[in-house]
Amino acid sequence: MNILNELNEACDYIENNICKDIEIDELAKITNQSNDSINRFFVSMLGTTIKDYVRKRRLSLAVYDLQNSSDTITDIAFKYNFNSYDSFCKAFYNQHGVTPTQARNKDCEVNIFPPAIFEINVKGATKIKFKIIDLNETTVYGISKDLCCQACDRFEQEKEIWSEDYEDYPERICDGYDGLWYGIFDNGKYSIARKKKDITKENLEMIKIPCGKYAVFTSEKGNYAGDELKKMHDLIFNSWLKESKYSIKKEYIIEVLHLATDRAKRRKERYYEIYVPLTESEPVIYDDSKLTIRLAKVDDYKDICKISCDDLGYNCNEELVKTRLEELDLKNERVFVADYDGKAVGYLHAQVYKTLYFDELVNFLGLAVSKEYRKHKIGTKLIKAVENWALSIGINKIRVNSGYSRKEAHEFYRKLGYKNEKEQIKFLKEL
């Protein structure tokens, strides 16, 4: 599995240097491969060369700049390393099917390529149709069921609700499948519903879809919903969200299924949309007097999970975080949080590290600060809290592991007096 870790390091390097010249030599060094070999890995696993992958990522990021800044198209072209306005516009149209001027309108559909994540199956680096819309409040009618799970774990139960062999909720709503269907996941409850004009059965629940700004992702035609919706969800939350400037409400998701009664037509023409409610991050008017560094409480689990999801890109489970906090070994382990006005906006998890061959030290297991609260030395204060704890238990050395490509993090640690002692290769085996 080591090559997968190295490929992820290479993708991190690309993301961190996306506005600069991407050096193939540097990617080869990160992955311990030759220049030709690393390019072959990208072609084999992503279906694209490194050069094309970088271009797709730049043109995806350019959409956000066009829609959320007053920068000129020429400025954005040069920002992402295009050598002229014309070459940028041509490449932009080839990827998105619209001009940069048209793409300034947020409800214009574009083709984004989220950053790649290499696991057993590669995530990201796949085209997904994307737009932002302002949705009016919509009333639909249907049937609901409590799934007692988080959004990312719902798909097997959803299949049974839709299936003719199991619960077959659609048959209890109307006759036939033609038209639009809604699958709504709301904090553990899943509803299948249709608009009033499409229902034929009685005693259905009225469900209101709230108005607001939504990111809309559209699938290709013809695929099976049970597979396609999960794939789209993983792409959105594991790749798109990681690089997005938006905040989202994770446990509210709308699926829109475009179906047909005729089975042959349905297999050919069906497609799906996922609507994710957005909240653009409000600029924080920071007041340092409202910040406190304290030990984590079990009640912090939701904030810590959100930070891990939004800022580290993990598909985090709230119940797992809660259990870990309840089971902390307080003799050898600490989780400090940065509390801003009653809300955890950062955390640092550290643990005593013992070996047979050198003195005890404290090891960082995880450090993250919410995007909107960065640049206020919160990370520095969390590290200081861990250093004080280490000294209080007689330990005078701290160890930090940081990915090879995370140059900004390396500089941050160096400024705090941490020294790079040696290069390591990390090995991992799944059992």
FIKOL-52619 format. One record per residue (C-alpha): chain; x negated, y, z. Coordinates in steps of 0.5 Angstrom, whole numbers, padded with zeros to 4 digits. Layout:
N
chain/X/Y/Z
A/X/Y/Z
...
***
This chain:
431
chain/X/Y/Z
A/0000/0000/0000
A/-0006/0005/0000
A/-0005/0007/-0007
A/0002/0009/-0005
A/-0001/0014/0000
A/-0006/0016/-0004
A/-0001/0018/-0010
A/0003/0022/-0005
A/-0003/0026/-0003
A/-0004/0027/-0010
A/0003/0030/-0011
A/0002/0034/-0004
A/-0004/0037/-0007
A/0000/0039/-0014
A/0005/0042/-0010
A/0000/0046/-0005
A/-0003/0048/-0012
A/0003/0049/-0017
A/0001/0056/-0018
A/-0006/0055/-0020
A/-0010/0050/-0024
A/-0009/0043/-0023
A/-0016/0039/-0023
A/-0015/0032/-0025
A/-0022/0031/-0022
A/-0019/0033/-0015
A/-0013/0028/-0016
A/-0018/0023/-0018
A/-0022/0024/-0011
A/-0016/0024/-0007
A/-0014/0017/-0010
A/-0021/0014/-0010
A/-0019/0013/-0018
A/-0022/0015/-0024
A/-0019/0021/-0028
A/-0016/0016/-0033
A/-0014/0011/-0028
A/-0010/0016/-0024
A/-0007/0019/-0030
A/-0005/0012/-0032
A/-0002/0011/-0025
A/0003/0017/-0027
A/0005/0014/-0033
A/0006/0007/-0031
A/0010/0009/-0025
A/0013/0016/-0027
A/0014/0015/-0034
A/0010/0022/-0035
A/0003/0024/-0036
A/0000/0029/-0030
A/0000/0035/-0035
A/0007/0034/-0036
A/0009/0032/-0029
A/0006/0039/-0027
A/0010/0043/-0033
A/0016/0040/-0030
A/0015/0042/-0023
A/0013/0049/-0025
A/0019/0050/-0029
A/0024/0047/-0024
A/0021/0052/-0019
A/0021/0057/-0024
A/0029/0057/-0024
A/0029/0058/-0016
A/0025/0065/-0018
A/0029/0067/-0023
A/0036/0066/-0019
A/0033/0069/-0012
A/0028/0074/-0014
A/0028/0081/-0018
A/0021/0078/-0021
A/0021/0079/-0029
A/0021/0073/-0033
A/0014/0075/-0035
A/0011/0075/-0028
A/0014/0068/-0027
A/0011/0066/-0033
A/0004/0068/-0031
A/0006/0066/-0024
A/0007/0058/-0026
A/0000/0059/-0031
A/0004/0060/-0037
A/-0001/0064/-0042
A/0005/0068/-0045
A/0012/0070/-0045
A/0014/0066/-0051
A/0010/0059/-0049
A/0014/0060/-0042
A/0021/0061/-0046
A/0020/0055/-0051
A/0018/0050/-0045
A/0024/0053/-0041
A/0029/0052/-0046
A/0026/0045/-0048
A/0027/0042/-0041
A/0033/0046/-0039
A/0037/0047/-0045
A/0038/0054/-0043
A/0034/0061/-0044
A/0031/0064/-0037
A/0035/0070/-0038
A/0041/0065/-0038
A/0039/0061/-0032
A/0039/0067/-0028
A/0046/0066/-0027
A/0047/0061/-0021
A/0052/0057/-0024
A/0048/0055/-0030
A/0047/0048/-0030
A/0039/0046/-0031
A/0035/0040/-0031
A/0031/0040/-0025
A/0025/0035/-0023
A/0024/0034/-0015
A/0017/0032/-0013
A/0015/0025/-0013
A/0015/0021/-0007
A/0011/0014/-0008
A/0014/0008/-0004
A/0016/0001/-0006
A/0021/0005/-0011
A/0019/0012/-0013
A/0023/0017/-0011
A/0023/0024/-0015
A/0020/0026/-0021
A/0027/0024/-0024
A/0031/0029/-0028
A/0038/0031/-0025
A/0043/0036/-0027
A/0044/0042/-0022
A/0047/0048/-0021
A/0050/0053/-0015
A/0057/0054/-0015
A/0062/0058/-0011
A/0068/0054/-0009
A/0075/0056/-0007
A/0078/0052/-0002
A/0081/0046/-0005
A/0087/0042/-0002
A/0087/0034/-0003
A/0091/0028/-0001
A/0088/0021/0001
A/0086/0016/0006
A/0081/0017/0011
A/0077/0012/0015
A/0072/0013/0021
A/0065/0009/0019
A/0061/0011/0025
A/0055/0012/0021
A/0050/0018/0018
A/0051/0020/0011
A/0045/0016/0009
A/0048/0010/0012
A/0055/0010/0009
A/0054/0007/0002
A/0056/-0001/0003
A/0062/0001/0007
A/0064/0006/0002
A/0064/0000/-0003
A/0069/-0004/0001
A/0073/0002/0001
A/0074/0003/-0006
A/0073/-0004/-0008
A/0080/-0008/-0011
A/0077/-0014/-0007
A/0077/-0011/0000
A/0081/-0005/0002
A/0083/-0002/-0005
A/0084/0005/-0002
A/0085/0008/-0009
A/0091/0003/-0010
A/0095/0006/-0004
A/0094/0013/-0007
A/0096/0013/-0014
A/0097/0008/-0020
A/0091/0008/-0025
A/0084/0011/-0024
A/0085/0017/-0030
A/0082/0023/-0028
A/0078/0026/-0022
A/0077/0023/-0015
A/0074/0026/-0009
A/0070/0022/-0004
A/0069/0026/0002
A/0064/0025/0008
A/0065/0029/0014
A/0061/0027/0020
A/0062/0020/0020
A/0069/0020/0017
A/0070/0018/0010
A/0076/0020/0006
A/0078/0018/-0001
A/0083/0023/-0004
A/0086/0027/-0010
A/0089/0033/-0012
A/0097/0033/-0011
A/0098/0033/-0018
A/0095/0026/-0019
A/0098/0023/-0013
A/0104/0018/-0013
A/0104/0015/-0006
A/0107/0018/0000
A/0105/0019/0007
A/0098/0021/0005
A/0093/0026/0009
A/0092/0033/0007
A/0085/0035/0007
A/0082/0041/0006
A/0075/0042/0003
A/0072/0049/0005
A/0070/0054/0001
A/0063/0057/0000
A/0057/0056/-0004
A/0055/0049/-0006
A/0049/0045/-0010
A/0052/0041/-0015
A/0048/0035/-0018
A/0051/0031/-0024
A/0049/0024/-0026
A/0049/0021/-0033
A/0055/0017/-0036
A/0056/0010/-0035
A/0053/0008/-0029
A/0056/0004/-0023
A/0058/0009/-0017
A/0056/0004/-0012
A/0049/0005/-0014
A/0049/0012/-0017
A/0051/0015/-0011
A/0046/0012/-0007
A/0041/0014/-0012
A/0043/0021/-0012
A/0043/0022/-0005
A/0036/0019/-0004
A/0034/0024/-0009
A/0037/0030/-0006
A/0035/0029/0001
A/0028/0026/0000
A/0026/0030/-0006
A/0030/0036/-0008
A/0031/0038/0000
A/0024/0038/0001
A/0022/0043/-0004
A/0029/0047/-0003
A/0029/0054/0000
A/0036/0053/0002
A/0039/0050/0009
A/0044/0045/0008
A/0050/0042/0012
A/0047/0035/0012
A/0053/0031/0015
A/0058/0034/0010
A/0058/0031/0003
A/0063/0031/-0003
A/0063/0026/-0008
A/0067/0028/-0015
A/0068/0021/-0019
A/0070/0022/-0026
A/0074/0016/-0028
A/0079/0012/-0033
A/0084/0007/-0032
A/0082/0003/-0038
A/0076/-0001/-0036
A/0072/-0001/-0042
A/0073/0007/-0043
A/0071/0007/-0035
A/0064/0003/-0036
A/0062/0008/-0042
A/0065/0015/-0040
A/0065/0015/-0032
A/0060/0020/-0028
A/0059/0023/-0021
A/0058/0029/-0018
A/0055/0031/-0011
A/0057/0037/-0008
A/0052/0039/-0002
A/0054/0046/0002
A/0049/0051/0002
A/0047/0056/0007
A/0041/0061/0005
A/0036/0062/0011
A/0038/0068/0014
A/0031/0072/0015
A/0030/0072/0023
A/0029/0078/0026
A/0024/0075/0031
A/0023/0077/0038
A/0017/0074/0042
A/0020/0075/0049
A/0026/0070/0047
A/0021/0064/0046
A/0019/0059/0051
A/0015/0053/0050
A/0018/0047/0055
A/0018/0040/0055
A/0023/0037/0051
A/0030/0035/0053
A/0034/0029/0051
A/0039/0034/0049
A/0034/0037/0044
A/0035/0031/0039
A/0039/0034/0034
A/0035/0040/0033
A/0028/0036/0033
A/0032/0031/0028
A/0034/0037/0023
A/0026/0040/0024
A/0024/0033/0022
A/0029/0033/0016
A/0028/0040/0013
A/0021/0041/0015
A/0017/0035/0014
A/0022/0032/0009
A/0023/0025/0013
A/0030/0022/0012
A/0031/0022/0020
A/0036/0019/0024
A/0039/0023/0030
A/0040/0016/0034
A/0033/0014/0034
A/0030/0021/0036
A/0035/0021/0042
A/0033/0014/0044
A/0025/0016/0043
A/0026/0022/0048
A/0030/0018/0053
A/0024/0012/0053
A/0018/0017/0053
A/0013/0015/0057
A/0011/0021/0061
A/0005/0018/0064
A/0002/0018/0057
A/0006/0022/0053
A/0009/0029/0052
A/0014/0032/0047
A/0013/0040/0047
A/0019/0044/0044
A/0019/0052/0042
A/0025/0054/0045
A/0028/0060/0041
A/0034/0063/0045
A/0036/0056/0047
A/0035/0053/0040
A/0029/0048/0039
A/0025/0051/0033
A/0019/0047/0033
A/0016/0041/0037
A/0009/0038/0038
A/0009/0030/0040
A/0003/0028/0043
A/0000/0022/0046
A/-0006/0019/0050
A/-0010/0015/0046
A/-0015/0009/0049
A/-0020/0005/0046
A/-0025/0000/0048
A/-0031/0004/0045
A/-0030/0011/0047
A/-0027/0016/0052
A/-0019/0017/0053
A/-0017/0023/0048
A/-0010/0026/0046
A/-0007/0024/0039
A/-0002/0029/0036
A/0003/0025/0033
A/0008/0030/0030
A/0008/0038/0029
A/0013/0042/0026
A/0016/0049/0026
A/0022/0051/0022
A/0021/0055/0016
A/0024/0061/0018
A/0020/0061/0025
A/0013/0061/0022
A/0008/0066/0022
A/0009/0067/0029
A/0004/0063/0032
A/0009/0058/0035
A/0005/0052/0032
A/-0001/0055/0036
A/0003/0056/0042
A/0005/0049/0042
A/-0002/0046/0041
A/-0004/0050/0047
A/0001/0047/0051
A/-0002/0040/0049
A/-0009/0042/0051
A/-0007/0045/0058
A/-0003/0038/0059
A/-0009/0034/0057
A/-0014/0038/0061
A/-0009/0037/0067
A/-0010/0029/0066
A/-0017/0030/0066
A/-0018/0029/0058
A/-0022/0034/0054
A/-0022/0032/0047
A/-0016/0032/0042
A/-0015/0028/0036
A/-0011/0031/0030
A/-0010/0027/0023
A/-0008/0031/0017
A/-0007/0029/0010
A/-0013/0030/0005
A/-0009/0035/0001
A/-0006/0039/0006
A/-0011/0045/0006
A/-0007/0050/0009
A/-0006/0046/0015
A/-0014/0044/0015
A/-0015/0052/0016
A/-0010/0053/0021
A/-0014/0047/0025
A/-0021/0050/0024
A/-0018/0057/0026
A/-0016/0054/0033
A/-0023/0050/0034
A/-0022/0044/0031
A/-0028/0040/0027
A/-0027/0035/0021
A/-0031/0030/0024
A/-0030/0024/0018
A/-0026/0022/0012
A/-0022/0016/0013
A/-0018/0012/0009
A/-0011/0010/0012
A/-0008/0003/0011
A/-0001/0000/0012
A/0002/-0006/0011
A/0009/-0008/0012
A/0011/-0014/0015
***
